[in-house]
Structures are given as structure tokens and as C-alpha cells.
Amino acid sequence: MKNILKNFFTNVLINSTIKNQLLFFKFIILINNRKKILFDLFSLFKTRKIKSYLDFNRRRIKNKKKYYKNIILIDIFPVAQWIIANSIFTNTLAEKLKATIKSFSLYSISSEIHDIYSSWGCNHNYLIRLNLKQKKKLFIIYQKLLKEIKNTDDLINFKLNNIWIGLDIYETILRKGVATVVLNSFNTRYAFFLGSLYYVYFDDLFSRGEIKAVVLSHDVYINMGTISKIAQAYDVPVYYVNPREFVKSFDVHDISQKFKNYKEYFNRLNSDKQKLLIERAKKSISKRIKGNLKIDISYQEKSAFIDKKIKRQTNNNDKLKILIATHCFFDNPHAYSFMMFKDFYHWLIHLGEISKKVNYEWYIKTHRDYLPGTIEIINKIISKYPNIKLVNPETSFHQLFNEGCKIALTCYGSIGHELPLIGYTVINNSLNPHSSFNFNYHIYNIDEYTNTLLNLENINFPNHIEDIYKFYAIHNYIIYSDSYLFKSFQKYTEEINYDFSSYKAYHYFMKDPENNLKRFRNNCEKFLVSKYRYLFEEEII
């Protein structure tokens, strides 16, 4: 019944006039905003728990000088450790640029967020609403999208005044819990509206010349990705700062370019440091492939390397067995670069078509903690491709290798440095963290990818296993610092029991606020005068 009503409602909306569609989308924002305001009544006094932290911000972090002309734009990201880091960074940057700090949001910010942000000097929030002139422009852009977008290729490649908003619209639609984009759907039309809204509002804001820097938590989706692209079009630097890294961005996907240089970074370290890091990497990755949790992956709740055998999942024969390690359908497929497939759904469809032409056995394995809807999507796909079988998500990589799976396919997953240690050959199809090393195959165009998959009987195990430890050391211990904000980020995560969504980070910061502030502010200052894109480069180049 629910789906029937949803489909009926979608058909009514799509067949209505553009004016009515836009009115309805604005009404959705209004209703959601009212809900947030009502919910905020239950958190009016929440920040009393962190009064000492807020007082410290006002005394020691908030810039006492008043600036009015230049503006630093920052998003609302309610994760305590990120807020701590960026309260210090934005104030350091504000002093350098003689600028004031302002946030932005689609909905009214809560009293909790206002108290926290204003304590370090972010007193103004741009609420994304349009004036009459801007509304007319939104109407034209929305109409243009409806007229020019004939298929999903048109959408994902769509640019407006050379600003690539189509990619952010596409990935925002996936974020709603769909495997791929369907043009005539409510989610797609609403994303068209949001993409138009953000473009109109922020293009106008940046055109005034007052925005001198942007500080964002992420570079994806309409609410941040589009803003970063508009900033870059106006030659405004975009910063991504957190307790473990400092990054400066000037172009789409440029924050992932470091992957191409990992080998060079490692080679620049002195031999003593190389040896120490390799030993540390060997110990850590050994624990991970034995099934230990949270080994340099703080968010991990389940391991795919468990020492547990279940019922056999593959056929007991000598056929070539291919393992497809899936990604989350709904989460940012173009995370590092513009991938050769529009999304992970189309990747699996491509593999399905290849499965018809070869005499391999194909097996799909999801994460053990897959999201709701994942299995249903995969079953729908493989119903068209009988040569592909979904294995029990609880099956370990060890068991599948012992059952004959020797080649694993991923777009850019962490199995690239994990599975070769078991004996798998791993093939990537996109820029990925392992790209500068040869312990995987890295393929970047669809013709070569297809030809490789059609001839897997001839593929050789790439070896270069020692390079895995070099990669692991750079990726986990150099790129992401343990001591930018806290004396040890690892110790901090263990002490708060990986609870990043609570106030625990504020309390931890306040155990040694002066030293934490001094440490991170020194790193901010070093970064802001550096000629490099990443702070870690200052230390090794």
C-alpha cells in the first residue's frame, strides 16, 4: 500500500507544472524546518554539560578583533572532534585573512549548535533562502535541467556555467537509499530543485567577492560538493581540516591526488623511519586479517576476516572463481575520482554482462554490516545473471580463498591491501589509495577493464607484497597524523570508546586544553604558510 501511494504521489508531482513542483519542494523545506525548530525545544539546555569548554572557547580561541569585509564560510557538521579542530583553524585563518566566520545551512540551526559555534566566534548563519530575483533564476535552471537531462549520463555530466553540479545531484539521489538514479522519480526531481537552489544562492554569494575561504567537512553531495565547486570557480580556496589532517583544495577531486604519490612519500623517509613504520604496519595488518576489530579503522564493527567456517559457499570444482567485493550502493561512488561507472549498480550490471561471455564462476560478497535494502538490490541484479551467486555475508575471506576464489574485484576498497596477503589477486577500476603501488591491478578505462575480465585465465599474481606494508605505513601513520590535535589521537579514540557522536571529545579536550590548543594552532599556522596542499608534505618533502 505504501509503495502504491508513493508511486501515485510521484506521478501526480511529475505531471504537474514546474511552478507547482517548485512550490511543493519549498513546502517540504518549510515543514522540515518547523520540525527541527520543534525538536530543538528538547535540547535548549544541552550545552550546560560542556560549559567549561564553551567558556574556554570565549577566553582562548575566539578572535577578539572585529572584521566585517572578508568572510570565511564554514558548514554545520555536529561532530565534536571536527568542531574543536575547526574552531581553532578558522580563527587562525580569520586572523590571517582579517575575516569574520559565518556558517550556512538549509534549515535553522539548533540552539545547541548556535551556542557551540558562537562560543568561538561564528555568530552568523546564512539560512539558504532566495529573494525574488533569485527565485526567477532558480525557475530557469530547474526548467533547463528538465529539458536537457534526457538520461543519467546527461545528468552526471551536467555543468552549469562550467560548474559540475550534475555529479553532486547524482550522488545526492543515491544517498536517499536508491541503487541507481531513475529520472522520473520524486527523489530526482527534489535533487534537481536542491541543486538549483544551492547553485543560485551560493553563486550569488560568491559573486560579491566577500568570501575569501571555505572550510568544509566533506567534498560531496549538493550541500557541500556544489559549494566547493562554486568556490573553486571563483578561485576561493577550500579547506578540509580535522584532528588528523590538513588539506587545501582548488579543483574537483584534487584532495585524492596524494594517492598517486604514496610510493614517493615513503621513499622520502629516512631508512630508520621506514624500518620502524614497516614493522608497525606488519603487526597492525596481521591483526586485521586475523579478524581483530578497529585496527586503524575506528568505525569498524564487524570483520570479514573472522576465524569461523560456515557451510561451503562455492562449487567444489576447478573452475576459475571470481569474488566481487561490493561497496555500499548509496554512498558516494565517485569518492576519489570520476569512476568509469556511474554508480556501483552499473558496475555490477557490467560484470553481469561479462559473466555471460566467460566460463568462470562469479561470487558476490557484501560487507557483514550491509545496509538495509542491499541484499534485495543484489538479488534483483543476479536474477538476470545466473552465473553469479550471492554468498552468505558471514563468510570470511579466508574461507572463500580456501574454496577456490583467487581473484577479487573492487572499485577502490581496502581489500586492495588486505586480500593479497592471503593470496588473492585484486583488480581495481578507479583511482584508489593503492594506485602508486603494484600489489594490485589498477585499470582506468572501461575497454581495458572489459578486456582484462574477459581474459582472467591469463592474469598473473602481481606479488610486490612488501609494498603493502609501505602503503599501510604511509596511509595510516603519515597521511593521517596521530598528534595534530591531541597528544595521541589513537589514545583519545580508545578513551572515548569510539563514541564520536557524543560530547566526550569536548571533555577529553578539556583535560589539557592549553596544550591541545597550542599544538593544533601551531599546526594551523604551519599549514597556512606552507606551499604544499597537505600538511604532512611539509614534514616529508
Rosetta blueprint (number, residue, H / E / L):
1 M L
2 K H
3 N H
4 I H
5 L H
6 K H
7 N H
8 F H
9 F H
10 T H
11 N H
12 V H
13 L H
14 I H
15 N L
16 S L
17 T L
18 I H
19 K H
20 N H
21 Q H
22 L H
23 L H
24 F H
25 F H
26 K H
27 F H
28 I H
29 I H
30 L H
31 I H
32 N H
33 N H
34 R H
35 K H
36 K H
37 I H
38 L H
39 F H
40 D H
41 L H
42 F H
43 S H
44 L L
45 F L
46 K H
47 T H
48 R H
49 K H
50 I H
51 K H
52 S H
53 Y H
54 L H
55 D H
56 F H
57 N H
58 R H
59 R H
60 R H
61 I H
62 K L
63 N L
64 K L
65 K L
66 K L
67 Y L
68 Y L
69 K L
70 N E
71 I E
72 I E
73 L E
74 I E
75 D E
76 I L
77 F L
78 P L
79 V L
80 A H
81 Q H
82 W H
83 I H
84 I H
85 A H
86 N H
87 S H
88 I H
89 F H
90 T H
91 N H
92 T H
93 L H
94 A H
95 E H
96 K H
97 L H
98 K L
99 A E
100 T E
101 I E
102 K E
103 S E
104 F E
105 S E
106 L L
107 Y L
108 S L
109 I L
110 S L
111 S H
112 E H
113 I H
114 H H
115 D H
116 I H
117 Y H
118 S H
119 S H
120 W L
121 G L
122 C L
123 N L
124 H E
125 N E
126 Y E
127 L E
128 I L
129 R L
130 L L
131 N L
132 L H
133 K H
134 Q H
135 K H
136 K H
137 K H
138 L H
139 F H
140 I H
141 I H
142 Y H
143 Q H
144 K H
145 L H
146 L H
147 K H
148 E H
149 I L
150 K L
151 N L
152 T H
153 D H
154 D H
155 L H
156 I H
157 N L
158 F L
159 K L
160 L E
161 N L
162 N L
163 I E
164 W L
165 I H
166 G H
167 L H
168 D H
169 I H
170 Y H
171 E H
172 T H
173 I H
174 L H
175 R L
176 K L
177 G L
178 V L
179 A L
180 T L
181 V L
182 V L
183 L L
184 N L
185 S L
186 F H
187 N H
188 T H
189 R H
190 Y H
191 A H
192 F H
193 F H
194 L H
195 G H
196 S H
197 L H
198 Y H
199 Y H
200 V H
201 Y H
202 F H
203 D H
204 D H
205 L H
206 F H
207 S H
208 R L
209 G L
210 E L
211 I E
212 K E
213 A E
214 V E
215 V E
216 L L
217 S L
218 H L
219 D L
220 V L
221 Y H
222 I H
223 N H
224 M H
225 G H
226 T H
227 I H
228 S H
229 K H
230 I H
231 A H
232 Q H
233 A H
234 Y L
235 D L
236 V L
237 P L
238 V E
239 Y E
240 Y E
241 V E
242 N E
243 P L
244 R L
245 E E
246 F E
247 V E
248 K E
249 S E
250 F L
251 D L
252 V L
253 H L
254 D H
255 I H
256 S H
257 Q H
258 K H
259 F H
260 K H
261 N H
262 Y H
263 K H
264 E H
265 Y H
266 F H
267 N H
268 R H
269 L L
270 N L
271 S H
272 D H
273 K H
274 Q H
275 K H
276 L H
277 L H
278 I H
279 E H
280 R H
281 A H
282 K H
283 K H
284 S H
285 I H
286 S H
287 K H
288 R H
289 I L
290 K L
291 G L
292 N L
293 L L
294 K L
295 I L
296 D L
297 I L
298 S L
299 Y L
300 Q L
301 E L
302 K L
303 S L
304 A L
305 F L
306 I L
307 D L
308 K L
309 K L
310 I L
311 K L
312 R L
313 Q L
314 T L
315 N L
316 N L
317 N L
318 D L
319 K L
320 L L
321 K E
322 I E
323 L E
324 I E
325 A E
326 T L
327 H L
328 C L
329 F L
330 F L
331 D L
332 N L
333 P L
334 H L
335 A L
336 Y L
337 S L
338 F L
339 M L
340 M L
341 F L
342 K L
343 D L
344 F H
345 Y H
346 H H
347 W H
348 L H
349 I H
350 H H
351 L H
352 G H
353 E H
354 I H
355 S H
356 K L
357 K L
358 V L
359 N L
360 Y L
361 E E
362 W E
363 Y E
364 I E
365 K E
366 T L
367 H L
368 R L
369 D L
370 Y L
371 L L
372 P L
373 G L
374 T H
375 I H
376 E H
377 I H
378 I H
379 N H
380 K H
381 I H
382 I H
383 S L
384 K L
385 Y L
386 P L
387 N L
388 I E
389 K E
390 L E
391 V L
392 N L
393 P L
394 E L
395 T L
396 S L
397 F H
398 H H
399 Q H
400 L H
401 F H
402 N H
403 E L
404 G L
405 C E
406 K E
407 I E
408 A E
409 L E
410 T L
411 C L
412 Y L
413 G L
414 S L
415 I H
416 G H
417 H H
418 E H
419 L H
420 P H
421 L H
422 I L
423 G L
424 Y L
425 T E
426 V E
427 I E
428 N E
429 N L
430 S L
431 L L
432 N L
433 P L
434 H L
435 S L
436 S L
437 F L
438 N L
439 F L
440 N L
441 Y E
442 H E
443 I L
444 Y L
445 N L
446 I H
447 D H
448 E H
449 Y H
450 T H
451 N H
452 T H
453 L H
454 L H
455 N L
456 L H
457 E H
458 N H
459 I L
460 N L
461 F L
462 P L
463 N L
464 H L
465 I L
466 E H
467 D H
468 I H
469 Y H
470 K H
471 F H
472 Y H
473 A H
474 I H
475 H H
476 N H
477 Y H
478 I H
479 I L
480 Y L
481 S L
482 D L
483 S L
484 Y L
485 L L
486 F L
487 K L
488 S L
489 F H
490 Q H
491 K H
492 Y H
493 T H
494 E H
495 E H
496 I L
497 N L
498 Y L
499 D L
500 F L
501 S L
502 S L
503 Y L
504 K H
505 A H
506 Y H
507 H H
508 Y H
509 F H
510 M L
511 K L
512 D L
513 P H
514 E H
515 N H
516 N H
517 L H
518 K H
519 R H
520 F H
521 R H
522 N H
523 N H
524 C H
525 E H
526 K H
527 F H
528 L H
529 V L
530 S L
531 K L
532 Y L
533 R L
534 Y E
535 L H
536 F H
537 E H
538 E H
539 E H
540 I H
541 I L
